[in-house]
Amino acid sequence: MIIVTGATGRLGRAVVDRLADHLPTDQLGVSVRDPEKAADLAARGVRVRRGDFGDQDSLAHAFEGATQVLIVSGPADPEPHHVAIDTAKTVGAERILYTSHQAANLDSLFLATRGHAATEQDLADSGVPFTALRNGFYASTPVFLLRSALETGELILPEDGPFSWTAHRDLADAAVVALTEPGRLDGITPALTGPELLDYADIAAIASDLVGRKITRVTVPDEEWKRAALGRGMPEFLVDLTLGIFAAARRGEFAVVDPTLPTLLGRPTTTLREVLAAELTT
């Protein structure tokens, strides 16, 4: 049985939906914090059990009978992922998969990618065959920052750098390949990225074209942006986490386009323009 964690989130749900097109649903299980949110999956024959990274007993129950476990990563802290890896090993899973990040590195300026690197080491130390899917930066990320810019006409952010924005649908398809074709993606994968490098000036230009009105990219110092974000009520930990993304981008940590993902999928990967068109014009 294949178990997928986080199956009520955007990526986890997409993976389960695609797996259901390839396998009988009685071979699929999900581990979710709130089973009611996965009631539709249960109605389709998917095994739904409560599993919380903070409650190892619940995870053991959710992972029962697993041959493979896909751990869809959560917050930056690697400890919950360590618990999930240990639990998957304990229940006898033959393979553990994890959604890592293209920039996973213990020296990263972005807290989350340091956490991903630590989890990759946990996987290597587990003694269980594993796949760490080094996913590109989610292409949906700019949408949240563009919402206010659509109202004000200004995309006000710290200095950034290029990103290889990658669509959830492509990453979900890659996870399905990894789960259904063992051997194609073993160990730590190359960066699974979108087709081009774009910074937030490029994003402002694309959004302007899509919505038919000018959005100006405005660069401000980190501290100025932080004061404004705190003033809007953004939690400080999230402000600092976001600033880490911009610092890492300035250092070029996300400036990688790799051919692995389109080769794996057998088709071109989704462009950021396509993602923004779907998100901003519907």
Long-range contacts (C-beta under 8 A, 24 or more apart in sequence): 1-27, 1-28, 1-29, 1-47, 1-65, 1-66, 1-67, 2-27, 2-28, 2-29, 2-66, 2-67, 2-68, 2-69, 2-70, 2-179, 3-29, 3-30, 3-31, 3-62, 3-63, 3-66, 3-68, 3-69, 3-70, 3-88, 3-93, 4-28, 4-29, 4-30, 4-31, 4-69, 4-70, 4-72, 5-30, 5-31, 5-32, 5-51, 5-53, 5-62, 5-69, 5-70, 5-71, 5-72, 5-84, 6-31, 6-32, 6-72, 6-74, 7-31, 7-32, 7-38, 7-41, 7-72, 8-32, 8-33, 8-34, 8-37, 8-38, 9-72, 10-140, 10-168, 11-72, 11-99, 11-168, 11-171, 11-172, 11-175, 12-70, 12-72, 14-168, 14-169, 14-172, 15-70, 15-72, 15-172, 15-175, 15-176, 15-179, 16-41, 16-46, 17-172, 18-172, 18-173, 18-176, 19-176, 19-179, 19-180, 20-44, 20-46, 22-176, 22-180, 23-180, 29-62, 29-65, 29-66, 30-62, 31-59, 31-62, 31-63, 53-80, 53-81, 53-83, 53-84, 54-80, 54-83, 56-83, 56-86, 56-87, 59-83, 59-84, 59-87, 60-87, 60-90, 60-91, 63-87, 63-88, 63-91, 63-93, 64-91, 65-91, 66-91, 66-92, 66-93, 67-93, 67-94, 67-95, 68-93, 68-94, 68-95, 68-96, 68-97, 68-179, 69-93, 69-95, 69-96, 69-97, 70-97, 70-98, 70-99, 70-175, 70-179, 71-96, 71-97, 71-98, 71-99, 72-99, 73-98, 73-99, 73-100, 73-101, 73-116, 73-119, 75-112, 75-115, 76-111, 76-112, 76-114, 76-115, 76-241, 77-115, 78-115, 78-116, 78-118, 78-119, 78-122, 81-115, 81-119, 81-122, 82-119, 82-122, 85-119, 85-122, 85-123, 85-126, 85-128, 86-126, 88-128, 89-126, 89-127, 89-128, 93-128, 94-128, 94-129, 95-128, 95-129, 95-130, 95-131, 95-182, 96-123, 96-126, 96-128, 96-129, 96-130, 96-131, 97-130, 97-131, 97-132, 97-133, 97-175, 97-178, 97-179, 98-123, 98-130, 98-131, 98-132, 98-133, 99-133, 99-135, 99-171, 99-175, 100-132, 100-133, 100-134, 100-135, 100-188, 101-134, 101-135, 101-137, 102-134, 102-135, 102-136, 102-137, 102-164, 102-166, 102-191, 102-192, 102-193, 102-254, 102-256, 102-258, 103-248, 103-253, 103-254, 103-256, 104-132, 104-134, 105-253, 108-248, 108-253, 109-244, 109-247, 109-248, 109-251, 109-253, 110-241, 110-244, 110-245, 110-247, 110-248, 110-253, 111-240, 111-241, 111-244, 112-241, 112-244, 113-248, 113-253, 120-188, 129-186, 130-186, 130-187, 131-178, 131-185, 131-186, 131-187, 131-189, 132-187, 132-188, 132-189, 133-171, 133-174, 133-175, 133-178, 133-185, 133-189, 133-192, 134-188, 134-189, 134-190, 134-191, 134-192, 135-166, 135-171, 135-174, 135-192, 136-164, 136-165, 136-166, 136-171, 136-191, 136-192, 136-193, 136-194, 136-254, 136-261, 137-163, 137-164, 137-165, 137-166, 137-254, 138-165, 138-166, 138-168, 138-171, 139-165, 139-166, 139-167, 139-168, 139-194, 139-270, 139-272, 139-275, 139-276, 140-168, 140-275, 140-279, 141-165, 142-200, 142-203, 142-272, 142-276, 143-275, 143-276, 143-279, 143-280, 145-200, 146-203, 146-207, 146-215, 146-276, 146-280, 149-204, 149-207, 149-215, 150-207, 150-211, 150-215, 150-280, 153-213, 153-214, 153-215, 153-216, 154-215, 154-216, 154-218, 155-200, 155-203, 155-204, 155-207, 155-215, 155-216, 155-217, 155-218, 156-218, 156-220, 156-225, 156-228, 157-200, 157-217, 157-218, 157-219, 157-220, 157-225, 157-246, 158-219, 158-220, 158-221, 158-222, 158-225, 158-243, 158-246, 159-219, 159-246, 159-250, 160-199, 160-200, 160-246, 160-249, 160-250, 161-199, 161-246, 161-249, 161-250, 161-251, 161-252, 161-253, 161-254, 161-255, 162-197, 162-198, 162-199, 162-249, 162-252, 162-254, 162-255, 163-197, 163-198, 163-199, 163-249, 163-254, 163-255, 164-191, 164-193, 164-194, 164-195, 164-196, 164-197, 164-254, 164-255, 164-256, 164-257, 164-258, 165-194, 165-198, 165-272, 165-275, 166-192, 166-193, 166-194, 166-261, 166-269, 166-270, 167-194, 167-269, 167-270, 167-274, 167-275, 169-270, 170-194, 170-261, 170-265, 170-269, 170-270, 171-261, 173-265, 174-261, 174-264, 174-265, 177-264, 177-265, 184-264, 185-264, 189-260, 190-258, 190-260, 191-256, 191-258, 191-260, 192-258, 192-260, 192-261, 192-264, 193-256, 193-257, 193-258, 193-261, 193-269, 194-257, 194-261, 194-269, 194-270, 194-271, 194-272, 195-257, 195-262, 195-268, 195-269, 195-271, 196-257, 196-271, 196-272, 197-255, 197-257, 198-272, 199-249, 203-272, 203-276, 206-272, 206-273, 206-276, 207-276, 207-280, 210-273, 210-276, 210-277, 210-280, 210-281, 211-280, 211-281, 222-246, 222-247
